[in-house]
Amino acid sequence: MPLTALLLAALARPVPIQVDYAAFRGLQMKVGGVTVIEGSGFQYYEKGWKKGYFSSAWKPVNVYPHGNGAFTVIANSDDGQVGCRQTITPTESGFKVTADFNWHNASPAKIEYTIGRLWAPYFDQGELMLDGVPANRLDTAISAGATFEQRLYGSAKSAVFRAPAAKVTVKSNVPLSVMDARNYSIDWADGKELFWLGFTDQDVTSQQGAHFEYEVSVEPEPWADHSAETVTLPLEPLDRAQGPEAVDLPILPNPKQMTKLSGSTRIDGGLEFQLPKGLESEADWFDRFLSGRWAWERSGPPTRVEIRIQPGVAKENGYRLQIDSTGAVLTGQSLEGLRYGIRTLAQLVRAQSGHMELPWVDIVDYPSAQWRGVHLFVGPQAVSFQGKLADRILAPFKLNKVVLQCERTVWDALPGIETNITMKKSDLGKLAENYRALGFEPIPLVQSLGHMEWFFANQKNTSLAVNPKIPYTLDVRKAEARDRISQVWDEVTDVVNPQVGHFGLDEIDMRGIDDPDLTNRLWEKGLPLLQGIARKHGFTPMVWSDMLLAEGEAVDACHAPSLAAAKARRSALERGTYVADWHYRDNPQPAVFDKSLELWNSLGMKPVAATWFRPGNIRGFVLSAIKNRAGILQTTWAGYSSDEANMVREFDQFSAMVMMADYAWSGRQEMPDKLGYDPDVVFQRLYFGERQTVRTRPGLALAGERPGLTQIGPYWLRTFAPRQLYGVTSPAAAGAPHEIQLPVGREAEEAVVALDCLATLDAMAPAGQLVFEFTDGTKTTEVLWYGADVRSVTDKRATLSCPRTGSVSAVAVQLHGKTLKSLTVVATNPAGGLRLHGVTLL
């Protein structure tokens, strides 16, 4: 649990400084509400980074407060080899730290001690002095691909950052290193703008520990009284204020053969087709998909699409779609081929010159991989969230499997383990039913040996853990443990009725066990139990791969302690078992991933290449899977509850489904940056995008200095020179007002506000507010969330809930025909530096 340990606010300084410490994240420091240090940590490792022994990023620490506002952080490893003690003490202008690291092992080790991951935008418009000597400029980030050593600014006992909002000084007893972590391909820096401070490659032995002392002092610039500013801008009419987006979405996955013909067919009256038995639900999906994309009032007779099945029309589960002056014909190689053709047909519908139409095309298409799935968790909101996700993303992109990690469900066999993210059993059944209606095979995943935190939730059943003090692994040597997990699977199969069931089995000894022989014995006892459960219920088992692979047998994620142990564990697998072979190396070359897939095929298993969100990983592993006749599973690790909030926080993991589906179906060879589309934008438009109007709508625009007509998604605005609001990252923003009020005095159904900001914030951090005041005395306030509504000038990703062109997003707010007296843009987050670019009224 996070511990807010001290509030340092010197009486002479109006800017507060706050320090706290939380397990996994480490130390955090805020200055005036802005997170300047976002975390810290340490790790023990073998010289040359050959092996990791301990990391505070994946092992909890204990935080103990003292009466004087100080606190002590203690960390010990499960095996007793690691002992660490840090004491953080407040000072008048910051804090000081003493840290001792001990190592109880005959072999020497190394320590990397991160004392701070600094938010770079706070500092990069200033300068850095190392022992009084100026370092390289901070405003230019090191390029991607540079090594740690190439990223170093240098080492010194004194590092002084002179930033627009504060002077920050760090002094230490031994030289510390300062490194530019922007564009650095490491987990903690991915997608962030950070500087790294710390000590690396420090020696520690059983005879000689490592001792560090450092002090951080902050001299903030006093807050100025930035009053609100009123800006009166003229209203100008716009003949075209809203309409269809300028750029059509690509047809995805990319068809194998698509001939674009000259011409189109108007379909203002909609489309009608007669589907064969087994595809009745596709008509409902087709209507939902089009209704979600287009504000379409049908007029005139519908256009008929001829539907038929012809086995030789394309390869397995393919289709041919022909649209020309004579009509539209969809021919499937199978029922599934017809399903996929319907989903391409839905993507082809577009608006043109005030009418709905289908372009003339001749498409022959089929999947390169037959097994194409996603891995998702469940939760209280999973039915509604995944219903929308399946309708708008998974189904149109022709995926056909979904692995539902569903152990956090209310099980009769395990009373008392429920938490606020537990799903009702009836909802799990509904979720599986919904997926089947869309042509997906639902595959339940219940961790059944390791990663058993769900089983021991609320301190229940801990006597059935291998290590009750660290309840993580189920002790399948105990009859009661075997009975309980069997009963859970009885309930799972009752509800889901699966053809395949996933038992997990990854990282089974990651916590609470430090005996490879014990892990082997648990495997020998547990695997026959689980395979017996699968036989009893008539489904094929699936397992993760890592505990079955030894070092060198795959590109990464090889967690068997030796080749002999890996072979022994594999020998217990029944032929035909699905092996979800997870490897997350960000390498676009397929050959890198061939080795493990070839191994599973040689053993008679059914390999499934489990990818993550990294583009290179997706291309390389998917193309290897196609070559090796394997399935493909896009994994998500975005919290244990499946809901829209977690999706927004980990958006990259979900937008990656677009790219994976494209490569898996099409087998296309282009590199990820040459695909011709941005997966973030495609996902945003389909999932979050408003229904597009078929005809253009007029409106009014506020016109400022240097106005230009700009289209952002479906909206047009008279964008002007940006109006800066308060922020701490640049001298100009530091002198800007906290609020800008725009008098309006007009009736409107909708307001569209064009915005960006100077600095990248955490996902879903509040960036500001829009306050709408009406002539009837009422007000409406809309919070602007970073990543959903606005992004920084350096953050090129799509905004999730609204369209974006360049750096500017268009935030649309419904006003319901009321008379708008004024609009006020408020910079509630001093870190952001919000900017206003234009306003359109509809």
N, C-alpha and C positions, 0 to 999 in steps of 0.2 A: 504494500500500500504506500502511495506517496506520502512523504512526511514533510510538511511545510515547517521548516525548522527555525527560520529567523527572518525578521524584517529589518533591514538596515536602512534607516532613514535619518541621516544626520540633520539636526535642527536647522543648520544653515543651508541645507540643500532641499529644494522643493521637489526634486526628482527622486522617487523611492527606488531602492535596490532590494531585490528579494532573491533569496537563495533557498533551494530545497534539493532533496535527494530522493530518488525512487529506484527500487530494484529494476534491473535490466537497463533502464534509461541512464541512470547515473545522476551526476550533479547538473543542475540547471540554474542559471542566473538571469533574472529579468531586471532591466533598467528602464524605469518609467513605463512598465507594462510590456516592454519589448523583450523577447527572449534573445539574449545576446550569446549566452552559452546554452546550447540545447541538450547537452549530455556529456558524459564521460564514461570511462570504463578501463578495464585492464584484461590482459590475457597472458597466460603462461604457455610457452611453446618450446619445442626442440630446436636447437640451433639450425639455421637455414630454413626455418618454417617447414621442417619435414613432418612435424606432428604437433597438434594442439593438445594441451593438457587441461586447460581450464579457461573459461571466458565468462566475465560478468554479464555478457550479453545473453547468455543462455543458462546461467545458474543464478538463483536468487541470493540476495545479500540481506543482512539484518541491519536496521537503522535504529540507533538508540539516542534519544534526545537527552541533553543535559540542562540543568537549571539555568545556566548562564546564556542560553540561546545557541550553544554549540551542539554538535551531535557527532556520534561515532558510527562508522560503517564497518561491519565485520563480515568477512566472507571466508568460508572454509569449504574445501571440496569434500565430496562424499567419501573419497578414499583416504582422506587425512593428509594428503601430500601438500595441499595448498592452504596457507593461512595468511590472511591480509587484514590489516587494521588501518583505517583512515579516520582522522579526527579533523573536523571542519569547525573553525572558530570564527565568530564575527569580529570584524575590526571597525573602526570608525568610518572607513571608506570602502569596505569590501569584506574579504574573508581571507584566512590563511589555512593551510592544510599541512598536516604531517601524515606520512604514509609509510607503513612498514610491510614488506612482502617477504614471507618465509617459504621455504621449500624443503619438504621432508622426503628426500629421495637421494639415493647414492649418485645418480647421474645428474650433472648440472643442467640447468634450464635457462631460458631467456624470458624476459618480461617486456611487454609493451604496455605502457601506462599512459592512457589518453587523459589528460587533465581538462581538456575542453574541446568540444566541436563548436566552433564559433560561427554564428550566422553571418556569412560574408557580406551581404548587402549593407549591413550596419557599418562596415569598415572600409569597403572597397573604394569609396570616394575620398579616403584619407591616405595616411602614410604609415609605414611600419619602420621602426628603428630597432635594430638588434645590437645590443651592447653599444648603443649610441651611433651606430652606422646605418644609413638608410638602406633598406632592402629594395628589391625590385618593385615596380608599380603593382598595386593591388587591383586596379580597375580592369585589367585584362586577364581573363581566366586562362589557365593552362589547357591546352587542347586534349581531347580524348586520346587515349592510347599511351600517354606519358606514364613513366614509372614513378614509384614513390620518390626515388632519389631525384628524378628530373623535376619533381613538383616542389622540392624543398626551397624555401626562401633562405634558410640557414639555421644555425644553432647558436644559442646565446643564453647567458644567465638572466638577461633582462630583455624583455620584449615589450615595446611601447607602441600601441596603436593610437594614432591621433585621428579620430573620426569626426564627422560633422556634429554628432550629438554628444560625444563624450571622449575623454582620454582614458584608455584602459591600459594599465601597466601590470605585467606579470613578471615576478622575480622568483628565481629558484636557486636551490643550493647546488645543483648540477646543471649543465647546459641542457636546455629544452629545444626541441625542433619545432619549426613552424612550416606547415605544408598547405599548398593549395589543393583542396579536395573537390573543386568544381570540375565537372566532366570526368570524375574518377569512377571507374567501373568496380565499385565495391559496395556491398549491400547497404551499409549505413550512410553512404554518400549518394546513392542512386536517386536521381531526380531532385537533388537538393543543392543549395549553394552554401558551401561550408569551407572554413579554414580549420586545420587540425593543429592542435598544440599538444605536445607530450614528449615522453621519453621512450625511445625504442631500442631494442637489442641490448637491454640491460641484463647483466649477469646475475644469477642467483644460484646458490648451492645450499646443501644441507648445513654447511659450516658458516656461510656468510649470506645473510639476507640482503635485501635492497632497501635503502632508506631515502625518502624524498621529502623535501620541504619546499613549499612554494606559497606565494601570496599574490592575490589579485586585488588591485585597488582601482576604483572608478571615480573619475571626476566628470560628472555629467554637466552639460550646458544647462543652465536653468531654463525651465519652461517659460516661453513667452506667452503673453495674453493675446492669442490670435482670435479675434472676434469674428462673428459671421459676416460674410460679404454678400450684398445683394447685387445681382447682375440682371439688368433689364435688356432683353434681346428681342428683336422684332420677330413676329410670326409670319412666315411665308407659306403660301399654298403649295402643295405637292400634288400634281395630277396622279402620280404613282407613288404611293407610300407603302403599299404591301402587295405582294403577288407571289407567284411561284419562284422558287430559288433559281438563281441564274445558272447553276451547274447541276445537271442530273447526277444522281448517284450511279456508280458503275454497277453492272450486273455481276453479282458475286454469289458463289464462287465463279471465277472466270471460266466461261464455257470452253469446252475443248475446240469446238468449231462454231463460229458465229459470223454469218454473212449478213451485213447490213444492206438492205435494199433501199431504193429511192421511193419514199412515200410513207403514208401512215393511214390508219383507219380510225375514224372518230367513233368513240364509244360513250357518248354522253348518256346513253340509256343504260350503261352498265354492261356486264357480261353474264351469260348464262351457259351452263354446261351440265350434262348428265353424267354423274360419276358412277363407276361400277361399285358393286358391293365390296366393302372393306375400306373404302375411301370416303364414306359419307361425311365424316367430320371435316374433310378438307374444304368443303364449301363454306362452312362456318368460319374456318380460319381465314380463308380468302377474303370474306366480307370484313372480318375484324381487322385484318391487315390494311386493306384499302381505306376503311373508315378511319383508322388511326392516322393515316398519312394525308388524306385529302378531305377538305370541306366541300363535299361533292353532292350537289342536288341533282339527282338523275332526271333526265328528260328524254322522251322519245323511247322507241323500242330498244330492248337489249340486243347486243351483238352475240351471236351464238358461236361457241367454240366447239368444234367437233373433237370428241374424245374417243380414243381407241387404243387397243393393245396389239402389238405386233412384235413377237420375240426377236426378230432379226433387225429391228430398226436401229439398235445401238448396242454397245457392250452391256454387261450385267448392270441392271438397275439404272439404265440410261433412258434417254427420251429424245424425240425430235419435235421441235416446235416450229411451225411454218405459219407466218402471217404475211399476207400479200393482198392484192386487190380482190382475190376470190374468196377471202375469208381467213379464218384461223383454224389450224388443225394441230392437235397435240397427240402424239403417238408415243406410248410408253413401251419399253421392253418388258416391263412387269408392272404390277400394281405400284411398287415403290418407284419405279421410273416415272409413272404418271404423277405420283405425289411430287417428285422433284421438279417435273415440268410445270406443274401448277405454281410452284413457288418461284420459278423463273418468270412465269407469266405475270404474277403479281408485281414483281419488281419492274417489269417493262412498262406498266401503266404510268402515264405522265400527263402533265397539263401543257398545252401549247395554244397560244392566241385565244385564250378564254374557253377552250374546249378540252375534254379528256380524249386521249388517243392512245393507240398502240402503234409503235413504229413497225415497219415491215422488216422482218428478219427471217433467216433460216438458221436454226440452231440445232446442232447434234452434240449431245453432251452425255457424260457418264462419269461415275466417281473413280478416281485413281485408287483410293483406299475404301474398302467396304465398311470398316469399323471406325466411326468418327464420333468422338464423344467429348463431354465436359464433365468435370468433377466439381460438385457443389456441396456445401453444407445444407442443413435444414434449420428450422427455427420457427418462432411464433408467426413471423411474417412471410414465411417461405412460399405458401400457396399463392398469395397475391403477387409477391415480387417475382417469383419464378414463372408465374403465369404470363406476366407481361414480358419477361426476358425471353421466354420460349416463343411467344407470338411474334415478337419484333426482331429478335436476333437469331436464336438457335434454329428455329424452323425455317425461315427464309434462306439461311445459309446452309441448309441441307445437312445438319448434324442428325445423328440417329441413335446415340447412346447418351445416357446421363447416369453418372455414378453419384448417388446421393449418400453423403456421409451422415448417417442418421442415428448414431448412437445416443445423441442427446434428445431422446424421445421418452415419453412417459411409459415405462415398462412395468407391468404387473410384477415381474420377477424381482425388481429392484426398487422397492418403495423408499422414498425419502431422498432420492438423488436429484430431484427436480430443482432447477434454477430458473432465472428469468429468461433464459434462452432455450428452455426445453420445449419441444414440440409435442402437441397432442398426437396420440396414435392415429386417431381418425383423420387428422390432417396429413399425416404421412401417406395413408391410403389414398386420400384425395389427390395428393401430389403425384403419386405413381399413376393413378387413373388418368389424370390430365395429360401426363407425358405420353401414355400409351395412345390416347386419342389423337395425338399429333404424330404418331409413328415412331416414337422413341421407345427404346428398351430401358426401363429403369433398373439399375443395379444397386442394391443397398450395400453400403459400406459400414460395418460396425467393427471398430478396433477391438480385437479379441485376445490380445496378449500384452503388447506394450501400448504406450500412449493411452493408458486406462484412467486418466484423470476423471473422465465422465463416470466411471464405475464407482469411484471413491469420492464423488462430490459430496459436500456437506459432512465430511469425515465418516461416511458410511462405508461399511464392508472392508475397512482397512486391514482386518485380520486375514483377509484373502489376498493381500499384497505380498510380493516377495520380500519387500522391505517396508513394513508398516509405517516407519518414520518418514519414508519418501514413497508414498503410495503411487506407483507408476506402472509397475509390471504385475500382471495377474499370476498368482502362484498356482499354475495348473497341476501341480503335484497334489493339491488338496481336492478331495472329492467335492466339497461344497462349491469351490470355485468352478470346477468343471460343470457341475449341475446348473449353477446360475447362468453361466454364459450360454449353455445349451438351451436353457429356458428363454433367454433373450432371443436367440435365433429362432426358436419356435414361434415367438410373437412376430418377429420380422417377416418370416415366410408367410405367416397367416395374413399379414397386412399387405405385403408387396407381391407375394407369389412370384419370386424371381426365377429367371432361367440361369442367372449368374449371381453369385454372392461374394462380396469382397470382405475378407477377414482382416485387412490391414497388414499387420506384422512388420511394419517398418520401425527401425530404431528402437527395438524392444528393450534394450539394456542401456538406453541413454542416461537414465537417472536411477540411482539406488542400487546398481549392480556394478561390480568391478571384477567380475570373475568370468572369463570367456567360457570356462567349462560349465559353469552354472547356466549360462545362456544356451549352450548346446543342449544341456539336459532339459531345459524348459522347451526348447524347440522340439526335441525328440518326444516329449510328452504332449505338447500342445498341438503339433501339426496333425497327428493321427486323430485326435479329438475333433478338430475342425473339419477335416476331410470326412469324418464319419457323420458330422452334422450335415454336410453338403449331400452326402449319399442318402441320408435319411429323408431329406426334403426334395431330392431330385434336382438339385442345381449344380452347376459347374463352379468350383472355387476360383477365386482370384486373390492374389497377394501382391504386395509391393516387393520390389526386387532387391533392395539394398542389403538385407541380412544374408542374402544368398550369393553375394559377389565378394570376391577378395580383391585386394589392391592389384590393379593392372588388368582386370577382366572387363573393365568398362571405363568410360572417360572420367567418371566421378561417382560419388555415392556408392562406394564399395565398403560395406561395414562388417563383413565377416573378418574375424581376426587372422585367418590364414587360408591358404588355398585348400588345405585338407578340410578345414571346418566348412568352407563354402561348398565343397563337393559333397560332404556328408549331409549337409542340410538340403542340398538340391536332390540328393538321392531319395529323400523322403517324399518329394513332390510326386503326385500322380500325373502321368502323362495326360496332356490335354488341359492342364491347369492354365488359367490366364495369369500371366505375369505382367503386372503394371510396372514397366521398367523405367523408373524415373531418373532422369539425368538433366541437369539444368545448365550445363556449360553453354555459354553464349558464343557458339561457334557455328557459322552458317554452312560449314562443309559437311556433307552427309557421311563421308568416310570416317569421320571422327566417332560417329555413333554406331557404326556397323557391328562392332565386335560383340557387344552384349546381345543384340538382336539375333545375330548368327548363332550365338551360344544357345539361346532359348529355343530356336528352331531345331537345332541339332539334337536337343534333348526331348523333342516332341511336345514342347509347351506351346502356348498361344501368346506370343509377346504383344504387348500394347505399349507403344512409345509414349511415355508420360512427359509432356512438355510444360514449361512455365512461360512467363510473359515476355521473356527476352527475345527480340526479333531473330537474332542469329540462332538461338536455340530452336526456335520454331522451324525456321527454314531447314537447318541442318538435320534435325532429328526427324521431322516429318518426311523429308525426301528419302532419308535412310529407311524409315518405316515402309514407305511405298515400295522401295527396292526389295526389302526383306519380307514383304507380304505380312506386315504387322498392322495392328490397329493403332489408333492415335487418340490420346486422352489429354485434353488441356486442363491442367490442374489449377485450382485457385486456393490460396491460403490467405483469406481476407477476413480473419476473425471466425469464431465458431458459430455465428448466427448468420443465416442467409437473409439479407435485407438490403434495401436500397442505400441506406446510410453507409454500410460497410462497402458496398460496391463503389460508391462515390469516393470513399477514402482510399480505396485500392483500385482506382479506375483502370490503370494499366493492365491489371490482371484480367479484366473483363473485356476491354477493347481488343486484347490479344486474341480473343475467340474469333474475331473477324478474320485476322490473318491466318490463324491455324486452319479455320474452315476452308479458306481459299486454297492454301497449299495442299491440304489433305484431299480435297475433291479434285482440284485441277491438276495437281502435280507440276504446276508451273515452276520455271527455273530461275526467274529473276531474283535478284537480291531484294531484301525487304524495302530498301529505300528506292527501288526502281519499280515498284508495283503500280504506281500511278494513282495512288489514293492514300489517305491518312486513315488508319483504322479508328483512331479517336473520333475523327469527324464523321465517319460512316456510322459508328455506334451512336454518337450524339444525335445525329439527325433521325435515325430510326427509332431510338429508344426515348429520347427526351424531346425531340422536335415537335413543335405545334403542328396541328393539321394545317396544311397549306391551302390557301385560297386558289381557286381555279382562275378567277378573274382578278385584275388589279383593283385596289381600293385607293381613293384619294385621302389626303390628310393635310396636316399643318406641321411645319418644322420651325424650331427656333434657329435663327441664323446668327452666327457670331462672326468673329474675324476670320478672313480667308475661308469662307464657306465653300464646300465642294459636295457634290451629290455622290453619296456612297451607298452601295447596297451591302448589307450585312445579313446574310441568310435571306429571308423573305421580305426584309424591311429596307426602305430607303431613308436616309437621313442627310440633313445639311450639316455634315461634320465641319467643325471649326478648329482653330488652334486650341490645343488642350488647355483646360482650366485646371490648374494644379491645386490640390488640397494638401493639408498638413501631412508630413511624414518625416522620419528621422534619417533617411538614407542619403539625402542630398541637401546642400545649402539652400537651394531654391524651395524645396519642399518644407524645410524647417521654418521658412518665413511665410508660408502660405496659410490661408484661413482654414479653420476646422470645418466650416460650413459654407456652402454657396447656395443662396436662395434665388430662385428664378420665378418672378411673377408671371402668371399665365392668363387667368381670367377667361378661359374657354371651356366649353363642354367637350367631353371626349369619352369614347368607349375604352380606349387603351392608350397607354403611354409607352414609348420605346426610348430607352435611355442608353446612349453609347458610352462605354466606360473602359478604362484599363487602370493599372497601377504600376508603380515604379519597381516594387520589390516582390519577390516570390515568397509566399507565405505557406504555412502548413495547409494540407488539404482540409477544406471545410472550416478554416478559421474565418471569423467575421472580418470582412474588409471594410465595411461601411454600411450606410443606410440610405434609403430613399424615403423621404417623408412627403406624402401628398396631403395638402390641406385644401379642403373644399369650401365653397361659399356657404354651405349649410352648417359650418362649424365643426364638421367631423374631420378626422385625420386617418390616414392609413400609412403604416410604416412597413417597409420591406427591407429585410436584412440581406445584404450582399455577401454571399459566401465565396471564399476563395476557391477556385477550381470549378465551382458550379456556375457562378455568375460573372466572375472577373478573373483575369490572370495578369501577370506582369509583362512588361515589354520584352523581357528576356525568356519568358516561358512560352514556348511555341505550341503547346498542346491546346486542344479544343477545350472550350468551356462546356460543361456538361448539360446545363439546363437552358442554354441559349446559344444562338449562332455567334460565330466569331470570324472576322476578316482581319488579317494582319494581327495586331495586338489588341484590337478593339472588339468588345462584345456588345451585343444588343440585348438589353434586358427589357422584356415586355411585361407590363403590369396592367391588369384589368381594372378599369375605372367605372365601368357600368353606366356610362352616359351621364355621370355627375359633372358639375361645373368645377373645374380645377382652379383654385385660387392661386396656388403656388406649389412649386416643387423645390424641395431642399435636399441637396446632396451632402451627406455628413461623413466625415472621415473619423470613424470610431476606433480604428486601429492605427496607432502611430507608426507601426512598422510598414504599412502598405504604401502610403503615398498615392491615394486615389486620384484619378484624373477624369474629367468630364469632357466628352468629345461632341455631343449633340443630343437633341431631343426631338422626337417626332410624335405627334398626336394623331390618333386614328378615330 
